[in-house]
Amino acid sequence: METSIARQVSPAPRPTLIDDEHSVTGIVQAAMADTADPRLRQVMDALVRHLHGFVREVRLTDEEFEFAMGWLASLGHATHATHNEVVLAADVLGLSTLVTVMNNSTRDGRTPGALLGPFYRANAPRYACGDCVVQDDAPGLPLLVSGTVRGTDGTPLAGALVEVWQASPVGLYDNQDPTQPDRNLRGCFHTDADGGYRFRTVRPAGYPVPTDGPVGALLAAQQRHPYRPAHIHFIVAAPGYRTLVTQVFADEADKLASDVTFGVHRQLVGTLQLHDQGRSPWGEVPAPFYTLDFDFTLEPGQQTFPKPPID
């Protein structure tokens, strides 16, 4: 006689043995299916699916796979306290810019973001509004930078943090050039009561990204140039607003349309105006000099700060 107690049916066992190349992906995904964190489960499931699909599409050979693993390992070996080859690889593959553009829309007039890059350092010198970030006798013409920081509703943001860093007129950051003072051409400012900021620097130059590591070898194999157009990096932050990480590019800079890191957003090209006579309206800088006026617009959100890729 049948019992009225329903039998508990055990779930079918997950496949664990490989039959062919097409069975591998499902077995790997099933093994990760119990991941407790739903976002981690989603990301890893998609990663396995796309990685396995890539391998099948290009029919990766054993030798190519071994080379690829060695290249990835070499990125770590080439990364140290003053250089981050992993970030550089993400930059020249366009990954950094893709993530930045996806997560930093221009809605409501917000200033677009740009990649942080591998040369951002913490503990930049603190300066008063209008001070000069040049600590040495750098060649090249002075550049006077100014603008206003506002919210998307047009409100000027007093006391907002404006942090800047750039390469020298010979195309080197301080950590690359032993002749420059430590943290040269870097600085932190705060906006005035009207949301204005201003500082003096020297016109930057375009430069090649480091090519003495595995990323340089990849660029050479692809017959790509390693150059970035002249630019200044900015972090703009205020309580109650989403922190902006961006760059402003010189409008006359070479390689604007072929930046090796694909980082030039159309709205981030600034106008560097040459003044060949007279004196500056602030700072009493004799001609010739350049001026750059560039405003930033922040959207409401959480104030955060990026982790420096180097010391």
Number of C-alpha atoms within 10 A of each C-alpha: 3 5 6 6 6 7 7 6 6 6 6 6 6 10 13 13 9 12 8 7 9 12 13 15 17 16 16 15 17 13 12 14 14 10 12 9 8 11 10 12 16 13 11 16 18 13 13 15 15 13 12 15 14 12 12 12 9 8 10 13 10 9 8 11 12 11 12 13 10 12 16 13 13 16 18 12 14 15 17 12 8 13 18 19 23 20 18 23 20 17 22 22 15 17 16 21 23 17 12 19 17 9 11 18 13 15 10 12 15 19 21 23 27 25 22 23 20 20 22 21 17 13 11 19 15 14 16 15 18 17 16 20 23 19 14 11 7 17 11 14 16 22 22 26 19 17 16 20 28 22 21 18 13 11 13 19 24 18 19 23 20 21 20 21 25 27 26 25 18 14 19 19 22 20 20 14 14 10 9 19 13 15 19 21 27 28 23 21 23 23 22 18 12 14 20 20 26 23 22 22 23 23 26 25 21 23 21 14 19 15 14 9 14 22 25 20 13 15 16 13 9 9 9 13 15 19 18 25 25 26 25 18 21 24 19 24 24 26 15 13 20 19 22 25 21 24 27 21 25 23 16 13 17 16 16 23 14 16 19 22 23 20 29 24 18 11 12 20 18 18 16 21 15 15 14 11 10 12 14 16 8 11 13 9 15 13 15 15 22 21 18 19 15 18 15 20 23 27 21 15 12 13 14 13 13 12 10 14 21 16 13
